[in-house]
Amino acid sequence: MTVDPLSFRWLLPVILLASLTLVSSEKAAFTIELTTENFNQTLSGIPSSAFALIEFFAPWCPHCQRFKPQYEKVAALFNTEPRTTPDIMVFNVDCVAQGELCTRYDVKAYPAILFGPPKSFETNGQGAQKLNNANTADDVMKFINNRLGQNFVLSTDTTYGNTYNSLGEQLKPLENLTASMQVSLADVEKATVLSYEYMFSSKLLVPHNRRAFVQWTTLLANNHPVPRCRAGCRHLLSSLEEVWPERNSSGSPPPGPLPALQRWRVCGRHRTDGDWQGCKGSAPTTRGYSCGLWSLFHTLSASAEESEADAGFKWMQGVKAFVGTFFTCQVCNTHFMAMASTADAARVSTRKDAVLWMWQAHNQVNLRLAKEEAATDTGDPAFPKMQWPSPASCPPCRTTEVLHMDQASQDGADWNMDAMYEYLLWYYGEGKRPAGVALPARDPRPGPAVAVAAGHPRWGGAGQVSHVLLMAASGVGLVVCAYVWLRSMRNSLAKNKKGLLPP
Ligand SMILES: Cc1cc2nc3c(=O)[nH]c(=O)nc-3n(C[C@H](O)[C@H](O)[C@H](O)COP(=O)(O)OP(=O)(O)OC[C@H]3O[C@@H](n4cnc5c(N)ncnc54)[C@H](O)[C@@H]3O)c2cc1C
């Protein structure tokens, strides 16, 4: 396989446009779904030197269902970094939902696969080449290689695509998790991508840290709330021997990962440039990554498997591996690892243990930082550290009444642990909004909960602000129009009175 390490900037609009469907669905991790709305624009965004592979399928067709994981293997090769040369984008079209597209491309049997440069799809696909009777990923690869005179190969790791990673640990099916939490998933994804970027740019990827790297990636591969991040981490695990072999051929440990690992992007392609949402500070130097990491840790705990007796233990292993080895904020690392080495931490076994432990640990840090920030006049004044959640955000979470708001930043609160667990599952996981809990935007207290709501698409955030501005602008426009109309009426009446206008 020839690999072009250069960045493919043209991919940004193509992926953003086409992945709108992908992000919101659990259908496929690597294949990009095309719809009537995004088809033309997506194809026209692909440069003429690249190729598109499009599978037209029907969800009810049993052969399509069997073929789906095979097609995903092909997508996993071509729709990820580093890009191949020539570049190939792998798409699919659901012919039940997008019947018009399938008629346009004269699809008579499922699955139908078309392949060609973007231009070949302009005349209803007549210029594209057709692959019939594909059963396996190898059939598709052979077809592509024959057409292009290439020798692209699928990952040689036979564990890819099944439920075991390179350590032989069992992974959950990708479809298991859905994301409906309050926290900003864009922040969670950005923190994930940055966690790898910072690892890659550090000098910490040395042989004795390989296990910690695998533990962190395994946790993300299992629990990440964003499907493509889970898929990306699985792909990384299954290809790890190729990019970071455990031993070199002579049997001695190699110096570290190969340069190819530096180009890995587990998910969120092109997303790290965007602004933080819930984690946006009031200055560029505040909040951001460390806030994103907390959000990631909390969502990873809330996404752990409830029925697994040791899901919390595994979560703890992954988080400790990452913070202890790769979180290079020294003071954060030292404090966190001290908390993670206590007897309380050792008792973490289930999901509930993990979710509550993480919340308490975070509150301990908040308590310490509230004092430090007050004493040193640091931190982000718009987001004062407090015992989270505030009494207003979750009334059932506390058993004692907090009489003054100031008390919310003290450690005197008595918590109702069951209510707290329910609240955390709602905020960071798939849980329902607990009774008695108001929507975050209604929290009267300035600070984190309100900030998260302001940036959260569900509560409007920027969209709501622009909506209000639009309404205000429309109102002003109406007043101006009315004024102009009244003035012209008055003038005409005046002119009429003067006999300047015809009757
Ligand atoms: C593991 C770790 C250890 C750290 N240790 C230190 C340290 O020792 N010294 C230091 O100066 N900085 C430390 N930091 C950074 C610090 O904790 C904050 O992340 C940073 O100051 C930014 O604060 P923030 O206002 O964005 O809120 P953050 O504390 O980053 O919290 C992010 C969001 O999580 C939610 N939240 C707050 N508390 C809780 C809770 N208890 N449970 C669930 N959700 C909650 C809120 O919505 C909040 O906006 C650490 C960060 C991490 C990830």
The ligand as a Tripos MOL2 file, in Angstrom:
@<TRIPOS>MOLECULE
LIG
   53    58     1     0     0
SMALL
NO_CHARGES

@<TRIPOS>ATOM
      1 C1         -7.2340   14.2940   36.4940 C.3       1 LIG1
      2 C2         -7.0900   15.7760   36.6710 C.ar      1 LIG1
      3 C3         -6.4610   16.2780   37.7830 C.ar      1 LIG1
      4 C4         -6.2850   17.6530   37.9410 C.ar      1 LIG1
      5 N1         -5.5950   18.1330   39.0270 N.ar      1 LIG1
      6 C5         -5.3320   19.4530   39.1230 C.ar      1 LIG1
      7 C6         -4.5340   19.9710   40.1770 C.ar      1 LIG1
      8 O1         -4.0870   19.2290   41.0350 O.2       1 LIG1
      9 N2         -4.2770   21.3010   40.1990 N.ar      1 LIG1
     10 C7         -4.7650   22.1470   39.2400 C.ar      1 LIG1
     11 O2         -4.5000   23.3470   39.2890 O.2       1 LIG1
     12 N3         -5.5470   21.6900   38.2450 N.ar      1 LIG1
     13 C8         -5.8390   20.3720   38.1580 C.ar      1 LIG1
     14 N4         -6.6070   19.8970   37.1330 N.ar      1 LIG1
     15 C9         -7.3100   20.8600   36.2660 C.3       1 LIG1
     16 C10        -8.6140   21.3360   36.9560 C.3       1 LIG1
     17 O3         -9.2520   20.2810   37.6460 O.3       1 LIG1
     18 C11        -9.6480   21.8870   35.9880 C.3       1 LIG1
     19 O4         -9.8450   20.9700   34.9480 O.3       1 LIG1
     20 C12        -9.2700   23.2180   35.3740 C.3       1 LIG1
     21 O5         -8.9950   24.1400   36.3940 O.3       1 LIG1
     22 C13       -10.4390   23.7600   34.5350 C.3       1 LIG1
     23 O6        -11.5860   23.8790   35.3730 O.3       1 LIG1
     24 P1        -13.0580   23.9840   34.8500 P.3       1 LIG1
     25 O7        -13.7090   25.1750   35.4190 O.co2     1 LIG1
     26 O8        -13.0960   23.8570   33.3940 O.co2     1 LIG1
     27 O9        -13.8390   22.7330   35.5020 O.3       1 LIG1
     28 P2        -13.3500   21.2500   35.5910 P.3       1 LIG1
     29 O10       -12.9560   20.9450   36.9950 O.co2     1 LIG1
     30 O11       -12.3610   20.9580   34.5410 O.co2     1 LIG1
     31 O12       -14.6920   20.4440   35.3080 O.3       1 LIG1
     32 C14       -15.2160   20.3320   34.0080 C.3       1 LIG1
     33 C15       -16.7220   20.2400   34.0840 C.3       1 LIG1
     34 O13       -17.0750   19.0550   34.7930 O.3       1 LIG1
     35 C16       -18.2640   19.2740   35.5720 C.3       1 LIG1
     36 N5        -17.9260   18.9330   36.9480 N.ar      1 LIG1
     37 C17       -17.3330   19.6890   37.8860 C.ar      1 LIG1
     38 N6        -17.1820   18.9810   39.0080 N.ar      1 LIG1
     39 C18       -17.6810   17.7570   38.7770 C.ar      1 LIG1
     40 C19       -17.8090   16.5760   39.5640 C.ar      1 LIG1
     41 N7        -17.4110   16.5210   40.8250 N.pl3     1 LIG1
     42 N8        -18.3690   15.4920   38.9930 N.ar      1 LIG1
     43 C20       -18.8150   15.5230   37.7250 C.ar      1 LIG1
     44 N9        -18.7190   16.6150   36.9490 N.ar      1 LIG1
     45 C21       -18.1600   17.7190   37.4650 C.ar      1 LIG1
     46 C22       -18.6450   20.7210   35.4020 C.3       1 LIG1
     47 O14       -19.6640   20.8010   34.4260 O.3       1 LIG1
     48 C23       -17.3690   21.3530   34.8840 C.3       1 LIG1
     49 O15       -17.6230   22.4460   34.0510 O.3       1 LIG1
     50 C24        -6.7870   18.5380   36.9640 C.ar      1 LIG1
     51 C25        -7.4340   18.0230   35.8340 C.ar      1 LIG1
     52 C26        -7.5890   16.6670   35.6870 C.ar      1 LIG1
     53 C27        -8.2740   16.1150   34.4520 C.3       1 LIG1
@<TRIPOS>BOND
     1     1     2 1
     2     2     3 ar
     3     2    52 ar
     4     3     4 ar
     5     4     5 ar
     6     4    50 ar
     7     5     6 ar
     8     6     7 ar
     9     6    13 1
    10     7     8 2
    11     7     9 ar
    12     9    10 ar
    13    10    11 2
    14    10    12 ar
    15    12    13 ar
    16    13    14 ar
    17    14    15 1
    18    14    50 ar
    19    15    16 1
    20    16    17 1
    21    16    18 1
    22    18    19 1
    23    18    20 1
    24    20    21 1
    25    20    22 1
    26    22    23 1
    27    23    24 1
    28    24    25 2
    29    24    26 1
    30    24    27 1
    31    27    28 1
    32    28    29 2
    33    28    30 1
    34    28    31 1
    35    31    32 1
    36    32    33 1
    37    33    34 1
    38    33    48 1
    39    34    35 1
    40    35    36 1
    41    35    46 1
    42    36    37 ar
    43    36    45 ar
    44    37    38 ar
    45    38    39 ar
    46    39    40 ar
    47    39    45 ar
    48    40    41 1
    49    40    42 ar
    50    42    43 ar
    51    43    44 ar
    52    44    45 ar
    53    46    47 1
    54    46    48 1
    55    48    49 1
    56    50    51 ar
    57    51    52 ar
    58    52    53 1
@<TRIPOS>SUBSTRUCTURE
     1 LIG1         1 GROUP 0 **** ****
